[in-house]
Amino acid sequence: MPEDEKDAEKQEETSGGGPNKLIFLIICGLSLILIIVVAVLSWKLMNVKEAPVLTEEEKEIQAVVIEDKAAQAFVTEKEYFYQLDPFVVNLTDLDNVHFLKATIEIEVRREEILKELEQRTPQIRDIILFILMNKSYDDVITNEGKEKVKHELIARVNHSLRTGLLEELYLTDFIVQ
């Protein structure tokens, strides 16, 4: 054998076998990954438990138990009320001058929300004041109009709160003149 051929063989042996060995290692790695994925999926599928089939009576009992737990959770929640000072605003009627006097009380379920209301009273009063000032006599004189105003107040105040939402807003005094 000539010396050039011997040198070429030595280079192939020292370089790790060339591109064929690299392809073989890639195929082995992908095969190993595939085996692991198949094993994990098989294990998960075998450990899936079937949901028990309930009779109609068992379904009714389960529904009653769920309702009872929900009722108990509702009863154990405290109610906190926060009363704002009265609002007196001019309504936006162009032809007549009308005034609105409203006293508002807010209900929340958590003490943290009550504390936030106390801390942010100026911001909440500002929100409510601007909503009421932009109403007309026709907007607030009917029961439907009062309900709309009430829902708008709840939505806008809830939007500004960070610790939770108010449960209800009560118009404890509402006089339109």
C-alpha positions in Angstrom: 0.0 0.0 0.0 1.3 3.4 -0.8 1.9 5.8 2.1 -0.8 8.2 1.0 -3.5 5.5 1.3 -2.3 4.6 4.8 -2.4 8.2 5.9 -6.0 8.5 4.6 -7.1 5.4 6.5 -5.4 6.8 9.7 -7.2 10.1 9.3 -10.6 8.3 9.0 -9.9 6.2 12.1 -8.9 9.3 14.2 -11.8 11.5 12.9 -14.4 9.1 14.3 -15.6 7.3 11.2 -16.8 10.1 9.1 -20.3 11.1 8.2 -21.7 7.5 8.4 -21.1 7.4 12.2 -22.8 10.8 12.7 -25.9 9.7 10.9 -25.9 6.5 13.0 -25.7 8.5 16.2 -28.6 10.8 15.1 -30.8 7.9 14.2 -30.1 6.2 17.6 -30.9 9.5 19.5 -34.2 9.9 17.6 -35.1 6.3 18.2 -34.5 6.7 21.9 -36.6 9.8 22.1 -39.4 8.0 20.2 -39.3 5.1 22.6 -39.5 7.4 25.6 -42.5 9.3 24.1 -44.3 6.0 23.3 -43.6 4.7 26.9 -44.9 7.9 28.5 -48.1 8.0 26.4 -48.8 4.3 27.1 -48.3 4.8 30.8 -50.7 7.8 30.8 -53.4 6.0 28.8 -53.3 3.0 31.1 -53.7 5.1 34.2 -56.8 7.0 33.0 -59.6 6.1 35.3 -63.1 5.8 33.9 -65.7 8.1 35.5 -68.2 6.1 37.5 -71.6 5.8 36.0 -74.2 7.4 38.4 -77.8 6.4 38.7 -80.4 9.1 38.5 -80.9 9.0 42.3 -77.1 9.4 42.9 -77.0 12.3 40.5 -79.9 14.0 42.4 -78.1 13.4 45.7 -74.9 14.8 44.3 -76.7 17.9 43.1 -78.3 18.5 46.5 -75.0 18.2 48.2 -73.4 20.7 45.8 -76.3 23.2 46.4 -76.0 22.7 50.1 -72.3 23.4 50.1 -72.8 26.5 48.0 -75.5 27.8 50.3 -73.3 27.2 53.4 -70.4 29.1 51.7 -72.8 32.0 50.9 -74.1 32.1 54.5 -70.6 32.2 56.0 -69.6 35.2 54.0 -69.9 38.5 55.8 -71.5 41.5 54.4 -69.7 44.8 54.7 -71.5 48.1 53.9 -69.8 51.4 53.0 -72.0 54.6 53.0 -70.9 57.5 50.9 -71.9 61.1 51.7 -74.9 62.3 49.7 -74.5 63.6 46.2 -76.3 66.7 44.9 -75.9 67.4 41.2 -77.5 69.4 38.4 -79.0 67.2 35.7 -78.1 67.9 32.1 -81.5 69.3 30.9 -81.2 72.4 28.7 -84.7 73.6 29.0 -85.4 73.2 32.7 -83.2 73.1 35.8 -83.4 69.8 37.7 -81.4 68.6 40.7 -80.7 65.1 41.9 -79.8 64.2 45.4 -78.6 60.6 45.9 -77.2 58.7 48.9 -75.4 55.5 48.0 -74.4 52.6 50.1 -72.0 49.9 48.7 -72.1 46.2 49.8 -68.9 44.1 49.6 -68.1 40.6 50.8 -64.5 41.0 51.9 -63.0 43.4 54.4 -60.0 44.2 52.1 -62.5 45.6 49.5 -64.1 47.7 52.3 -60.6 49.1 53.2 -59.9 49.9 49.6 -63.2 51.8 49.4 -62.3 53.8 52.4 -58.9 54.6 51.1 -60.1 55.5 47.6 -63.3 57.4 48.6 -62.3 60.6 46.6 -61.8 58.6 43.4 -65.0 56.7 43.8 -67.0 59.9 44.6 -65.5 61.4 41.5 -66.6 58.5 39.3 -70.1 58.6 40.7 -70.4 62.3 40.5 -69.5 62.4 36.8 -71.9 59.7 36.0 -74.8 61.4 37.8 -73.9 64.9 36.4 -74.3 63.5 32.9 -77.8 62.2 33.4 -80.9 64.0 32.3 -84.3 64.2 34.1 -85.7 61.6 31.8 -82.8 59.3 32.5 -83.4 59.1 36.2 -87.2 59.6 36.7 -88.3 56.1 35.8 -87.6 52.9 37.6 -85.9 51.5 34.5 -83.7 54.6 34.3 -82.7 54.3 38.0 -81.8 50.6 37.4 -79.6 51.6 34.4 -77.9 54.3 36.5 -77.3 51.8 39.3 -75.8 49.2 36.9 -73.6 51.8 35.3 -72.3 52.9 38.7 -71.6 49.3 39.7 -69.7 48.7 36.5 -67.6 51.9 36.7 -66.7 51.5 40.4 -65.8 47.8 39.9 -63.6 48.8 37.0 -61.6 51.1 39.4 -61.2 48.6 42.3 -58.1 46.4 42.6 -58.8 44.1 45.5 -62.2 42.7 44.4 -65.6 43.7 43.2 -68.5 45.3 45.0 -71.5 43.0 45.5 -74.3 45.5 45.3 -74.9 49.2 45.2 -78.0 50.6 47.0 -79.6 53.9 46.3 -80.8 54.7 49.9 -81.9 58.2 49.0 -82.8 59.3 45.5 -84.6 62.6 45.1 -85.2 64.3 41.7 -86.5 67.9 41.7 
